[in-house]
Amino acid sequence: MPELFRSDLADKAPSLINVPVKRRMMCLNESCLDPYQAIKGKFLERMEDIHLNRYLSPVTRELHSRLTEYAGFGLERANLVWGNGADDILYHIFLAVRENDQAFAVSLAPSYFDYKTFCGMVGLGIRFVELDEDFSFDTEAYLKLASHPDCRLAILCNPNNPSGNLYAPAQLRQIVDALPDKLVLMDETYFEFSGATFAGELERHPNLILVRSFSKAFSGAGLRFGYAISSGENIYSLNKVLTTFHTSILNQAFALTILENTELFQNQVGEIKSARDAMYLKMREIPGVKVHPSATNFLTFSAGEETATLFEYLQDREIAVRDVGAHRRLKSHLRVTVSCSEDNAAFLAAVAAGTGLSTNYTN
């Protein structure tokens, strides 16, 4: 049969998620708060005035205003665009910057694994600068690679997934300043947990674009809503590769209802941060476990040579965590989502038991 699609797709596989599905899903950095149940009454009340038989709705204008207000820093509607999750935004940024077969993006490694996935989908190459053992990185090595004429995009995930660490603002600023002719993408998916953002520096850095998500702090993993903020010129160019009605009115209405009830979700973020810090301290007490500090809603940890056994032990107890050990810098590492108190207690008790310590961690 003749090749009917792009020739480079022949050696690629479809994008699939491969995680254990258990009663306690602590593997995908989801929230334990169901947003529909939390704001159902207000959402359904709003839907009474929305007509899904129409392409156009006033909810789009209202959402634009609310989201711009939430982003803050004097940003305007022209500085913002949304899509079906942060992944959708990332995909279309990669699509928009791809110039030819030689074009590539630069990312740190290990970092969000789907940067490579989405680059492959659109035919954009990707090259990596490896993190050091403490998860820092060499600025000059990064700039050398990003300064290559064929580099079309410099990616920085802050805080980084899956290592969980924040980078120094001065280091990130140095990179953005040194690459005025490159688009620098800063992934701020975990912004609400870290409090760190470059949104206030967009006017100073017209080459900077920020990507955020409703999947984490706003509990909307299944909603699929994310957005980008940048200069008006950058957002205008990005809109050129987005279809006209690329996000459903239903999604927009739910996202708007979330933004009208941000206090509820901000309280949830506060609870998760407190639980994260408590889990971190308790995990440090477990012999044989090394856990890394985090500015996100997850913790990355290792049980050394026992990691693979612990991974299976947790699954046997209906606890799903993520194996993030594919890159050598995180060899024998797992990632656990900070969840509700019941899940967190069950996880801590299982890790303690699974590493040979039968101490009660349920309190």
C-alpha atoms as a printed R data frame, in Angstrom:
    type eleno elety resid chain resno       x      y      z
1   ATOM     1    CA   MET     A     1   0.000  0.000  0.000
2   ATOM     2    CA   PRO     A     2   1.404  3.445 -0.882
3   ATOM     3    CA   GLU     A     3   2.376  5.805  1.954
4   ATOM     4    CA   LEU     A     4  -0.545  8.201  2.293
5   ATOM     5    CA   PHE     A     5   0.759 10.244  5.198
6   ATOM     6    CA   ARG     A     6   3.971 12.072  6.107
7   ATOM     7    CA   SER     A     7   6.897  9.704  5.542
8   ATOM     8    CA   ASP     A     8   8.452 10.324  8.968
9   ATOM     9    CA   LEU     A     9   5.291  9.043 10.687
10  ATOM    10    CA   ALA     A    10   6.008  5.508  9.493
11  ATOM    11    CA   ASP     A    11   8.479  4.898 12.339
12  ATOM    12    CA   LYS     A    12   6.361  6.584 15.037
13  ATOM    13    CA   ALA     A    13   3.713  5.141 17.330
14  ATOM    14    CA   PRO     A    14   0.479  6.832 18.438
15  ATOM    15    CA   SER     A    15   0.647  8.778 21.688
16  ATOM    16    CA   LEU     A    16  -0.671  6.555 24.468
17  ATOM    17    CA   ILE     A    17  -0.727  6.866 28.245
18  ATOM    18    CA   ASN     A    18   0.730  3.847 30.013
19  ATOM    19    CA   VAL     A    19   0.106  4.001 33.750
20  ATOM    20    CA   PRO     A    20  -1.335  1.524 36.250
21  ATOM    21    CA   VAL     A    21  -5.028  2.055 36.960
22  ATOM    22    CA   LYS     A    22  -5.701  1.485 40.641
23  ATOM    23    CA   ARG     A    23  -8.121  2.612 43.335
24  ATOM    24    CA   ARG     A    24  -5.708  5.271 44.545
25  ATOM    25    CA   MET     A    25  -4.615  7.135 41.395
26  ATOM    26    CA   MET     A    26  -1.486  8.979 42.525
27  ATOM    27    CA   CYS     A    27   0.374  8.765 39.219
28  ATOM    28    CA   LEU     A    28  -0.891 11.590 36.975
29  ATOM    29    CA   ASN     A    29  -0.678 14.673 39.199
30  ATOM    30    CA   GLU     A    30  -4.442 14.989 39.269
31  ATOM    31    CA   SER     A    31  -6.431 16.649 42.035
32  ATOM    32    CA   CYS     A    32  -8.584 14.677 44.454
33  ATOM    33    CA   LEU     A    33 -11.209 17.446 44.241
34  ATOM    34    CA   ASP     A    34 -13.895 16.797 41.621
35  ATOM    35    CA   PRO     A    35 -14.604 20.279 40.208
36  ATOM    36    CA   TYR     A    36 -17.983 19.302 38.788
37  ATOM    37    CA   GLN     A    37 -19.278 18.246 42.189
38  ATOM    38    CA   ALA     A    38 -17.731 21.358 43.755
39  ATOM    39    CA   ILE     A    39 -19.397 23.895 41.439
40  ATOM    40    CA   LYS     A    40 -22.166 21.841 39.812
41  ATOM    41    CA   GLY     A    41 -25.027 24.089 40.889
42  ATOM    42    CA   LYS     A    42 -23.391 27.259 39.600
43  ATOM    43    CA   PHE     A    43 -22.281 25.579 36.380
44  ATOM    44    CA   LEU     A    44 -25.751 24.213 35.614
45  ATOM    45    CA   GLU     A    45 -27.274 27.587 36.395
46  ATOM    46    CA   ARG     A    46 -24.912 29.179 33.876
47  ATOM    47    CA   MET     A    47 -25.731 26.557 31.276
48  ATOM    48    CA   GLU     A    48 -29.397 27.642 31.356
49  ATOM    49    CA   ASP     A    49 -28.347 30.722 29.349
50  ATOM    50    CA   ILE     A    50 -26.000 28.907 26.951
51  ATOM    51    CA   HIS     A    51 -27.152 27.434 23.653
52  ATOM    52    CA   LEU     A    52 -25.030 24.546 22.417
53  ATOM    53    CA   ASN     A    53 -26.772 24.603 19.043
54  ATOM    54    CA   ARG     A    54 -24.859 27.826 18.302
55  ATOM    55    CA   TYR     A    55 -21.185 28.254 17.421
56  ATOM    56    CA   LEU     A    56 -20.987 31.693 19.011
57  ATOM    57    CA   SER     A    57 -21.749 32.492 22.627
58  ATOM    58    CA   PRO     A    58 -21.300 35.453 24.996
59  ATOM    59    CA   VAL     A    59 -19.459 33.025 27.299
60  ATOM    60    CA   THR     A    60 -16.370 33.378 25.085
61  ATOM    61    CA   ARG     A    61 -16.133 37.100 25.727
62  ATOM    62    CA   GLU     A    62 -16.807 36.638 29.448
63  ATOM    63    CA   LEU     A    63 -14.150 33.935 29.730
64  ATOM    64    CA   HIS     A    64 -11.610 36.104 27.945
65  ATOM    65    CA   SER     A    65 -12.221 38.911 30.421
66  ATOM    66    CA   ARG     A    66 -12.114 36.660 33.483
67  ATOM    67    CA   LEU     A    67  -9.008 34.780 32.395
68  ATOM    68    CA   THR     A    68  -7.185 38.006 31.526
69  ATOM    69    CA   GLU     A    69  -8.091 39.374 34.945
70  ATOM    70    CA   TYR     A    70  -6.818 36.195 36.597
71  ATOM    71    CA   ALA     A    71  -3.509 36.360 34.689
72  ATOM    72    CA   GLY     A    72  -3.029 39.887 36.065
73  ATOM    73    CA   PHE     A    73  -0.032 42.169 35.461
74  ATOM    74    CA   GLY     A    74  -2.039 44.514 33.253
75  ATOM    75    CA   LEU     A    75  -2.382 41.930 30.503
76  ATOM    76    CA   GLU     A    76  -5.076 42.415 27.869
77  ATOM    77    CA   ARG     A    77  -7.254 40.039 25.871
78  ATOM    78    CA   ALA     A    78  -4.797 40.187 22.967
79  ATOM    79    CA   ASN     A    79  -2.140 38.659 25.250
80  ATOM    80    CA   LEU     A    80  -4.010 35.407 25.769
81  ATOM    81    CA   VAL     A    81  -5.261 32.344 23.912
82  ATOM    82    CA   TRP     A    82  -6.703 29.087 25.230
83  ATOM    83    CA   GLY     A    83  -6.999 25.542 23.970
84  ATOM    84    CA   ASN     A    84  -7.974 21.992 24.907
85  ATOM    85    CA   GLY     A    85  -5.464 21.654 27.727
86  ATOM    86    CA   ALA     A    86  -1.896 22.900 28.037
87  ATOM    87    CA   ASP     A    87  -0.855 19.973 25.817
88  ATOM    88    CA   ASP     A    88  -2.992 21.360 22.993
89  ATOM    89    CA   ILE     A    89  -1.313 24.733 23.378
90  ATOM    90    CA   LEU     A    90   2.147 23.144 23.396
91  ATOM    91    CA   TYR     A    91   1.331 21.134 20.268
92  ATOM    92    CA   HIS     A    92   0.219 24.221 18.364
93  ATOM    93    CA   ILE     A    93   3.234 26.253 19.468
94  ATOM    94    CA   PHE     A    94   5.484 23.489 18.144
95  ATOM    95    CA   LEU     A    95   3.450 23.432 14.939
96  ATOM    96    CA   ALA     A    96   3.719 27.197 14.546
97  ATOM    97    CA   VAL     A    97   7.506 27.391 15.009
98  ATOM    98    CA   ARG     A    98   8.460 24.472 12.749
99  ATOM    99    CA   GLU     A    99  10.184 25.996  9.742
100 ATOM   100    CA   ASN     A   100  11.651 22.987  7.894
101 ATOM   101    CA   ASP     A   101  13.071 19.501  8.406
102 ATOM   102    CA   GLN     A   102  16.190 20.922 10.081
103 ATOM   103    CA   ALA     A   103  14.298 22.945 12.685
104 ATOM   104    CA   PHE     A   104  14.463 21.813 16.308
105 ATOM   105    CA   ALA     A   105  13.523 22.794 19.852
106 ATOM   106    CA   VAL     A   106  15.749 22.672 22.931
107 ATOM   107    CA   SER     A   107  14.656 21.329 26.300
108 ATOM   108    CA   LEU     A   108  16.220 20.270 29.553
109 ATOM   109    CA   ALA     A   109  16.242 16.570 30.398
110 ATOM   110    CA   PRO     A   110  14.623 14.998 32.212
111 ATOM   111    CA   SER     A   111  11.615 17.245 31.769
112 ATOM   112    CA   TYR     A   112   8.034 16.874 30.592
113 ATOM   113    CA   PHE     A   113   8.190 13.825 28.322
114 ATOM   114    CA   ASP     A   114   5.498 15.019 25.904
115 ATOM   115    CA   TYR     A   115   7.686 17.840 24.597
116 ATOM   116    CA   LYS     A   116   9.393 15.105 22.584
117 ATOM   117    CA   THR     A   117   6.042 13.507 21.723
118 ATOM   118    CA   PHE     A   118   4.495 16.679 20.345
119 ATOM   119    CA   CYS     A   119   7.655 17.688 18.479
120 ATOM   120    CA   GLY     A   120   7.596 14.320 16.760
121 ATOM   121    CA   MET     A   121   3.949 14.774 15.823
122 ATOM   122    CA   VAL     A   122   4.594 18.007 13.934
123 ATOM   123    CA   GLY     A   123   7.983 17.041 12.482
124 ATOM   124    CA   LEU     A   124  10.023 19.326 14.726
125 ATOM   125    CA   GLY     A   125  13.318 17.976 16.045
126 ATOM   126    CA   ILE     A   126  14.252 18.252 19.702
127 ATOM   127    CA   ARG     A   127  17.629 18.310 21.444
128 ATOM   128    CA   PHE     A   128  18.374 18.167 25.141
129 ATOM   129    CA   VAL     A   129  20.639 19.645 27.790
130 ATOM   130    CA   GLU     A   130  20.962 17.210 30.672
131 ATOM   131    CA   LEU     A   131  20.327 18.288 34.231
132 ATOM   132    CA   ASP     A   132  23.098 17.948 36.798
133 ATOM   133    CA   GLU     A   133  22.744 15.580 39.743
134 ATOM   134    CA   ASP     A   134  21.152 18.325 41.859
135 ATOM   135    CA   PHE     A   135  18.710 19.111 38.997
136 ATOM   136    CA   SER     A   136  20.457 22.373 38.145
137 ATOM   137    CA   PHE     A   137  21.770 22.949 34.615
138 ATOM   138    CA   ASP     A   138  24.588 24.632 32.741
139 ATOM   139    CA   THR     A   139  23.309 27.949 31.369
140 ATOM   140    CA   GLU     A   140  26.083 28.259 28.808
141 ATOM   141    CA   ALA     A   141  25.494 24.747 27.466
142 ATOM   142    CA   TYR     A   142  21.801 25.527 27.115
143 ATOM   143    CA   LEU     A   143  22.459 28.840 25.354
144 ATOM   144    CA   LYS     A   144  25.005 27.279 23.012
145 ATOM   145    CA   LEU     A   145  22.461 24.753 21.783
146 ATOM   146    CA   ALA     A   146  19.566 27.219 21.701
147 ATOM   147    CA   SER     A   147  21.641 29.749 19.723
148 ATOM   148    CA   HIS     A   148  22.036 27.334 16.799
149 ATOM   149    CA   PRO     A   149  20.495 28.830 13.620
150 ATOM   150    CA   ASP     A   150  18.102 25.881 13.277
151 ATOM   151    CA   CYS     A   151  16.799 26.128 16.830
152 ATOM   152    CA   ARG     A   152  13.291 27.563 16.680
153 ATOM   153    CA   LEU     A   153  12.189 27.188 20.287
154 ATOM   154    CA   ALA     A   154  13.793 27.136 23.736
155 ATOM   155    CA   ILE     A   155  11.715 25.279 26.360
156 ATOM   156    CA   LEU     A   156  11.975 25.717 30.127
157 ATOM   157    CA   CYS     A   157   9.616 23.898 32.502
158 ATOM   158    CA   ASN     A   158   9.439 25.828 35.776
159 ATOM   159    CA   PRO     A   159   8.898 24.178 38.186
160 ATOM   160    CA   ASN     A   160  10.228 21.203 36.343
161 ATOM   161    CA   ASN     A   161   8.310 17.975 35.876
162 ATOM   162    CA   PRO     A   162   9.287 15.304 36.945
163 ATOM   163    CA   SER     A   163  12.058 16.617 39.220
164 ATOM   164    CA   GLY     A   164   9.778 19.150 40.960
165 ATOM   165    CA   ASN     A   165  12.376 21.890 41.391
166 ATOM   166    CA   LEU     A   166  12.290 25.598 40.603
167 ATOM   167    CA   TYR     A   167  15.080 27.357 38.744
168 ATOM   168    CA   ALA     A   168  16.538 30.662 39.849
169 ATOM   169    CA   PRO     A   169  14.720 33.618 38.220
170 ATOM   170    CA   ALA     A   170  18.055 35.235 37.377
171 ATOM   171    CA   GLN     A   171  19.152 32.151 35.440
172 ATOM   172    CA   LEU     A   172  15.917 32.009 33.466
173 ATOM   173    CA   ARG     A   173  16.036 35.745 32.822
174 ATOM   174    CA   GLN     A   174  19.590 35.412 31.517
175 ATOM   175    CA   ILE     A   175  18.416 32.835 28.981
176 ATOM   176    CA   VAL     A   176  15.467 34.906 27.800
177 ATOM   177    CA   ASP     A   177  17.685 38.009 27.482
178 ATOM   178    CA   ALA     A   178  20.352 36.102 25.535
179 ATOM   179    CA   LEU     A   179  17.891 34.739 22.951
180 ATOM   180    CA   PRO     A   180  16.024 37.802 21.628
181 ATOM   181    CA   ASP     A   181  15.525 36.188 18.215
182 ATOM   182    CA   LYS     A   182  14.194 32.882 19.600
183 ATOM   183    CA   LEU     A   183  10.816 32.073 21.073
184 ATOM   184    CA   VAL     A   184  11.319 31.005 24.699
185 ATOM   185    CA   LEU     A   185   8.517 28.836 26.068
186 ATOM   186    CA   MET     A   186   8.192 28.762 29.834
187 ATOM   187    CA   ASP     A   187   5.898 25.975 30.994
188 ATOM   188    CA   GLU     A   188   4.128 27.223 34.137
189 ATOM   189    CA   THR     A   189   1.724 24.307 34.509
190 ATOM   190    CA   TYR     A   190   2.436 24.178 38.263
191 ATOM   191    CA   PHE     A   191   2.489 27.958 38.750
192 ATOM   192    CA   GLU     A   192  -0.232 28.019 41.408
193 ATOM   193    CA   PHE     A   193   1.756 25.599 43.568
194 ATOM   194    CA   SER     A   194   5.100 27.360 43.155
195 ATOM   195    CA   GLY     A   195   3.973 30.999 43.053
196 ATOM   196    CA   ALA     A   196   6.726 31.622 40.494
197 ATOM   197    CA   THR     A   197   5.811 33.301 37.213
198 ATOM   198    CA   PHE     A   198   7.339 35.451 34.503
199 ATOM   199    CA   ALA     A   199   3.970 36.996 33.613
200 ATOM   200    CA   GLY     A   200   5.157 40.332 34.956
201 ATOM   201    CA   GLU     A   201   8.097 40.335 32.537
202 ATOM   202    CA   LEU     A   202   6.272 39.713 29.274
203 ATOM   203    CA   GLU     A   203   6.396 43.372 28.252
204 ATOM   204    CA   ARG     A   204  10.143 43.390 28.748
205 ATOM   205    CA   HIS     A   205  10.581 40.076 26.909
206 ATOM   206    CA   PRO     A   206   8.546 39.974 23.651
207 ATOM   207    CA   ASN     A   207  10.161 36.610 22.810
208 ATOM   208    CA   LEU     A   208   8.636 34.923 25.869
209 ATOM   209    CA   ILE     A   209   5.473 32.791 25.907
210 ATOM   210    CA   LEU     A   210   4.003 31.191 29.041
211 ATOM   211    CA   VAL     A   211   1.825 28.070 29.070
212 ATOM   212    CA   ARG     A   212  -0.528 27.205 31.927
213 ATOM   213    CA   SER     A   213  -3.104 24.550 32.731
214 ATOM   214    CA   PHE     A   214  -6.439 24.083 34.495
215 ATOM   215    CA   SER     A   215  -5.586 20.408 35.090
216 ATOM   216    CA   LYS     A   216  -3.634 20.846 38.322
217 ATOM   217    CA   ALA     A   217  -4.586 23.770 40.578
218 ATOM   218    CA   PHE     A   218  -8.110 23.958 39.137
219 ATOM   219    CA   SER     A   219  -8.649 20.170 39.330
220 ATOM   220    CA   GLY     A   220  -9.717 20.013 35.668
221 ATOM   221    CA   ALA     A   221  -7.612 17.186 34.230
222 ATOM   222    CA   GLY     A   222 -10.641 15.786 32.413
223 ATOM   223    CA   LEU     A   223 -11.862 19.229 31.413
224 ATOM   224    CA   ARG     A   224  -8.963 19.800 28.985
225 ATOM   225    CA   PHE     A   225  -8.420 23.527 29.262
226 ATOM   226    CA   GLY     A   226  -5.129 25.394 29.133
227 ATOM   227    CA   TYR     A   227  -3.874 28.731 27.916
228 ATOM   228    CA   ALA     A   228  -0.878 30.735 26.759
229 ATOM   229    CA   ILE     A   229   0.026 34.330 27.549
230 ATOM   230    CA   SER     A   230   2.514 36.368 25.540
231 ATOM   231    CA   SER     A   231   2.818 39.499 23.463
232 ATOM   232    CA   GLY     A   232  -0.123 40.397 21.254
233 ATOM   233    CA   GLU     A   233   2.023 39.704 18.200
234 ATOM   234    CA   ASN     A   234   2.921 36.192 19.380
235 ATOM   235    CA   ILE     A   235  -0.664 35.311 20.254
236 ATOM   236    CA   TYR     A   236  -1.821 36.609 16.862
237 ATOM   237    CA   SER     A   237   0.685 34.328 15.121
238 ATOM   238    CA   LEU     A   238  -0.278 31.339 17.263
239 ATOM   239    CA   ASN     A   239  -3.943 31.862 16.406
240 ATOM   240    CA   LYS     A   240  -3.054 31.297 12.753
241 ATOM   241    CA   VAL     A   241  -2.621 27.554 13.402
242 ATOM   242    CA   LEU     A   242  -5.718 27.161 15.601
243 ATOM   243    CA   THR     A   243  -9.063 26.256 14.108
244 ATOM   244    CA   THR     A   244 -11.873 28.788 14.534
245 ATOM   245    CA   PHE     A   245 -13.957 26.851 17.074
246 ATOM   246    CA   HIS     A   246 -11.159 24.860 18.649
247 ATOM   247    CA   THR     A   247 -12.551 24.809 22.220
248 ATOM   248    CA   SER     A   248 -16.150 23.859 22.913
249 ATOM   249    CA   ILE     A   249 -18.631 26.265 24.489
250 ATOM   250    CA   LEU     A   250 -19.187 23.603 27.155
251 ATOM   251    CA   ASN     A   251 -15.503 23.685 28.142
252 ATOM   252    CA   GLN     A   252 -15.481 27.457 28.092
253 ATOM   253    CA   ALA     A   253 -18.544 27.645 30.328
254 ATOM   254    CA   PHE     A   254 -17.021 25.284 32.885
255 ATOM   255    CA   ALA     A   255 -13.673 27.127 32.850
256 ATOM   256    CA   LEU     A   256 -15.518 30.398 33.383
257 ATOM   257    CA   THR     A   257 -17.429 28.926 36.328
258 ATOM   258    CA   ILE     A   258 -14.120 27.814 37.838
259 ATOM   259    CA   LEU     A   259 -12.734 31.346 37.510
260 ATOM   260    CA   GLU     A   260 -15.832 32.702 39.227
261 ATOM   261    CA   ASN     A   261 -15.060 30.439 42.181
262 ATOM   262    CA   THR     A   262 -11.279 30.659 42.449
263 ATOM   263    CA   GLU     A   263 -11.276 30.871 46.257
264 ATOM   264    CA   LEU     A   264 -12.480 27.270 46.507
265 ATOM   265    CA   PHE     A   265  -9.617 26.043 44.325
266 ATOM   266    CA   GLN     A   266  -7.041 28.308 45.959
267 ATOM   267    CA   ASN     A   267  -7.964 26.788 49.305
268 ATOM   268    CA   GLN     A   268  -7.478 23.344 47.803
269 ATOM   269    CA   VAL     A   269  -4.031 24.361 46.521
270 ATOM   270    CA   GLY     A   270  -3.119 25.534 50.014
271 ATOM   271    CA   GLU     A   271  -4.180 22.200 51.473
272 ATOM   272    CA   ILE     A   272  -2.179 20.272 48.872
273 ATOM   273    CA   LYS     A   273   0.940 22.364 49.540
274 ATOM   274    CA   SER     A   274   0.664 21.713 53.265
275 ATOM   275    CA   ALA     A   275   0.107 18.001 52.669
276 ATOM   276    CA   ARG     A   276   3.059 17.934 50.263
277 ATOM   277    CA   ASP     A   277   5.397 19.453 52.822
278 ATOM   278    CA   ALA     A   278   4.173 17.056 55.510
279 ATOM   279    CA   MET     A   279   4.606 14.051 53.181
280 ATOM   280    CA   TYR     A   280   8.097 15.206 52.285
281 ATOM   281    CA   LEU     A   281   9.162 15.315 55.938
282 ATOM   282    CA   LYS     A   282   7.612 11.917 56.694
283 ATOM   283    CA   MET     A   283   9.229 10.306 53.659
284 ATOM   284    CA   ARG     A   284  12.611 11.614 54.756
285 ATOM   285    CA   GLU     A   285  12.185  9.592 57.948
286 ATOM   286    CA   ILE     A   286  11.758  6.295 56.089
287 ATOM   287    CA   PRO     A   287  15.088  4.424 55.899
288 ATOM   288    CA   GLY     A   288  16.197  3.670 52.376
289 ATOM   289    CA   VAL     A   289  14.021  6.357 50.778
290 ATOM   290    CA   LYS     A   290  15.401  9.500 49.173
291 ATOM   291    CA   VAL     A   291  12.803 12.176 48.421
292 ATOM   292    CA   HIS     A   292  13.389 15.472 46.619
293 ATOM   293    CA   PRO     A   293  11.935 18.864 47.588
294 ATOM   294    CA   SER     A   294   9.098 19.992 45.324
295 ATOM   295    CA   ALA     A   295   7.356 23.204 44.266
296 ATOM   296    CA   THR     A   296   4.518 21.245 42.635
297 ATOM   297    CA   ASN     A   297   1.701 18.884 43.659
298 ATOM   298    CA   PHE     A   298   3.944 15.803 43.504
299 ATOM   299    CA   LEU     A   299   7.039 14.323 45.126
300 ATOM   300    CA   THR     A   300   9.773 12.434 43.298
301 ATOM   301    CA   PHE     A   301  11.582  9.783 45.283
302 ATOM   302    CA   SER     A   302  13.751  6.683 45.123
303 ATOM   303    CA   ALA     A   303  14.154  3.527 47.156
304 ATOM   304    CA   GLY     A   304  17.427  2.688 45.412
305 ATOM   305    CA   GLU     A   305  17.678 -0.897 44.281
306 ATOM   306    CA   GLU     A   306  14.299 -1.616 45.892
307 ATOM   307    CA   THR     A   307  12.451  0.917 43.713
308 ATOM   308    CA   ALA     A   308  11.100 -1.568 41.166
309 ATOM   309    CA   THR     A   309   9.942 -3.900 43.935
310 ATOM   310    CA   LEU     A   310   8.316 -1.007 45.791
311 ATOM   311    CA   PHE     A   311   6.531  0.056 42.598
312 ATOM   312    CA   GLU     A   312   4.951 -3.397 42.316
313 ATOM   313    CA   TYR     A   313   4.261 -3.530 46.059
314 ATOM   314    CA   LEU     A   314   2.291 -0.283 45.833
315 ATOM   315    CA   GLN     A   315   0.290 -1.553 42.868
316 ATOM   316    CA   ASP     A   316  -0.578 -4.700 44.781
317 ATOM   317    CA   ARG     A   317  -2.098 -2.392 47.398
318 ATOM   318    CA   GLU     A   318  -4.117 -0.495 44.801
319 ATOM   319    CA   ILE     A   319  -1.791  2.529 44.827
320 ATOM   320    CA   ALA     A   320  -0.663  3.796 41.421
321 ATOM   321    CA   VAL     A   321   2.451  5.976 41.245
322 ATOM   322    CA   ARG     A   322   4.496  6.946 38.170
323 ATOM   323    CA   ASP     A   323   7.770  5.351 37.164
324 ATOM   324    CA   VAL     A   324   9.923  8.310 36.009
325 ATOM   325    CA   GLY     A   325  13.208  6.445 35.829
326 ATOM   326    CA   ALA     A   326  13.623  6.352 32.046
327 ATOM   327    CA   HIS     A   327  16.276  9.092 32.089
328 ATOM   328    CA   ARG     A   328  19.548  8.207 33.807
329 ATOM   329    CA   ARG     A   329  19.378 11.292 36.030
330 ATOM   330    CA   LEU     A   330  16.235  9.843 37.638
331 ATOM   331    CA   LYS     A   331  17.221  6.193 37.500
332 ATOM   332    CA   SER     A   332  15.196  4.158 40.018
333 ATOM   333    CA   HIS     A   333  12.853  7.059 40.775
334 ATOM   334    CA   LEU     A   334   9.091  7.181 41.209
335 ATOM   335    CA   ARG     A   335   6.710 10.145 41.326
336 ATOM   336    CA   VAL     A   336   3.710 10.341 43.626
337 ATOM   337    CA   THR     A   337   0.862 12.833 43.407
338 ATOM   338    CA   VAL     A   338  -0.080 14.542 46.663
339 ATOM   339    CA   SER     A   339  -3.736 13.571 47.031
340 ATOM   340    CA   CYS     A   340  -6.432 13.500 49.721
341 ATOM   341    CA   SER     A   341  -5.444 12.722 53.303
342 ATOM   342    CA   GLU     A   342  -6.680  9.118 53.070
343 ATOM   343    CA   ASP     A   343  -4.635  8.407 49.931
344 ATOM   344    CA   ASN     A   344  -1.552 10.120 51.350
345 ATOM   345    CA   ALA     A   345  -1.733  8.126 54.582
346 ATOM   346    CA   ALA     A   346  -2.192  4.840 52.717
347 ATOM   347    CA   PHE     A   347   0.759  5.664 50.476
348 ATOM   348    CA   LEU     A   348   3.071  6.553 53.368
349 ATOM   349    CA   ALA     A   349   2.143  3.420 55.289
350 ATOM   350    CA   ALA     A   350   2.712  1.253 52.206
351 ATOM   351    CA   VAL     A   351   6.097  2.823 51.448
352 ATOM   352    CA   ALA     A   352   7.197  2.347 55.052
353 ATOM   353    CA   ALA     A   353   6.057 -1.286 55.016
354 ATOM   354    CA   GLY     A   354   7.401 -1.891 51.526
355 ATOM   355    CA   THR     A   355  10.867 -0.714 52.458
356 ATOM   356    CA   GLY     A   356  11.012 -2.837 55.580
357 ATOM   357    CA   LEU     A   357   9.771 -0.391 58.198
358 ATOM   358    CA   SER     A   358   6.426 -1.148 59.843
359 ATOM   359    CA   THR     A   359   5.883  2.227 61.479
360 ATOM   360    CA   ASN     A   360   2.361  3.690 61.516
361 ATOM   361    CA   TYR     A   361   2.167  6.706 59.160
362 ATOM   362    CA   THR     A   362  -1.629  7.036 59.142
363 ATOM   363    CA   ASN     A   363  -1.836 10.135 61.336
